[in-house]
């Protein structure tokens, strides 16, 4: 990551939080009204965990409970889920059939 990683976001929101160790999954900043936060690609996060030695199931569990589940308030990063052409969540897991995970409003993330 470059020396100016997240600099533009810091200019808009000096209190924005970043996910430690996930710099390669950072894709930019998001905005809701006047509030700016860091945005990460979930596929890249899961793939990083798998490169670090986790299985696909371990990577998903770690992501949901330790990354997304560690909400730290309004400055917590947003994690962007990709949807494939069939409308299914795509985690970028290199398997024939990725595990099915159903995300329901209010079940994951900030309360």
matplotlib code that plots the C-alpha trace (Angstrom):
import matplotlib.pyplot as plt

x = [0.0, 1.2, 2.3, -0.9, -3.2, -6.5, -5.3, -8.3, -10.7, -8.8, -9.3, -13.1, -13.3, -10.2, -12.0, -12.6, -11.4, -9.4, -9.3, -5.8, -4.0, -6.6, -4.9, -5.0, -8.8, -9.4, -11.2, -11.9, -14.3, -18.1, -20.4, -23.8, -25.1, -22.1, -20.4, -17.4, -16.1, -13.6, -14.8, -13.4, -14.0, -15.3, -13.9, -10.4, -10.8, -11.8, -9.1, -6.5, -7.6, -7.4, -3.9, -3.0, -4.0, -7.7, -10.1, -13.0, -15.3, -12.8, -12.3, -16.0, -16.5, -13.6, -14.8, -18.4, -17.6, -14.2, -14.2, -17.8, -18.9, -16.3, -18.4, -16.9, -19.6, -20.3, -16.7, -16.5, -15.6, -18.2, -17.6, -18.9, -20.4, -20.3, -23.4, -22.8, -25.0, -27.4, -28.0, -26.0, -23.4, -20.0, -17.2, -14.5, -13.9, -12.3, -14.6, -17.3, -20.1, -19.5, -21.1, -24.6, -24.8, -28.0, -27.6, -30.8, -31.2, -30.0, -28.2, -24.7, -23.0, -23.9, -27.0]
y = [0.0, 3.5, 6.0, 8.0, 5.0, 6.4, 10.0, 11.2, 9.6, 11.1, 14.5, 14.0, 12.1, 12.3, 9.8, 7.1, 3.7, 1.3, -2.5, -3.6, -5.9, -5.6, -2.8, -4.8, -5.2, -1.4, -0.1, 3.5, 5.5, 5.5, 8.3, 8.5, 12.0, 14.0, 11.0, 9.2, 5.8, 3.2, 0.6, -2.9, -5.7, -8.7, -11.1, -9.7, -10.0, -13.6, -14.4, -12.8, -14.9, -18.1, -17.1, -16.8, -20.5, -20.5, -22.8, -21.1, -21.9, -20.5, -17.4, -16.7, -17.3, -15.1, -12.4, -12.4, -12.6, -10.9, -8.3, -7.3, -8.2, -5.8, -2.7, 0.3, 2.9, 5.2, 5.3, 1.6, 0.5, -0.8, -4.2, -4.5, -7.8, -8.6, -10.3, -12.6, -12.7, -15.1, -12.7, -14.8, -13.4, -14.1, -14.4, -15.2, -18.6, -20.9, -23.9, -25.3, -24.4, -21.6, -22.0, -20.5, -17.7, -15.8, -12.2, -10.8, -7.2, -6.6, -10.0, -8.7, -5.4, -2.3, -2.2]
z = [0.0, -0.8, 1.9, 1.3, 2.0, 3.1, 2.9, 1.0, 3.4, 6.4, 4.8, 4.8, 8.1, 10.4, 12.8, 10.1, 11.2, 9.0, 9.3, 10.4, 8.1, 5.3, 3.3, 0.1, 0.4, 0.8, -2.3, -1.3, 0.7, 0.9, 1.7, 3.4, 3.6, 4.9, 6.5, 4.9, 5.9, 4.6, 2.2, 1.8, -0.7, 1.1, -1.6, -1.1, 2.7, 2.5, 0.0, 2.2, 5.2, 3.0, 1.8, 5.5, 6.0, 6.9, 5.2, 3.4, 6.3, 8.9, 6.7, 6.5, 10.3, 11.2, 8.9, 10.2, 13.9, 14.3, 11.5, 10.8, 14.3, 15.8, 14.9, 16.5, 15.9, 13.0, 11.8, 11.4, 7.8, 5.3, 3.8, 0.2, -0.8, -4.5, -6.1, -9.1, -12.2, -10.6, -7.7, -5.2, -2.9, -4.3, -1.7, -4.3, -2.8, -5.3, -4.9, -7.2, -4.9, -2.3, 1.1, 1.4, 3.9, 4.3, 5.4, 7.0, 7.9, 11.5, 11.8, 11.0, 11.5, 13.5, 15.5]

ax = plt.figure().add_subplot(projection="3d")
ax.plot(x, y, z, "-o")
ax.set_aspect("equal")
plt.show()
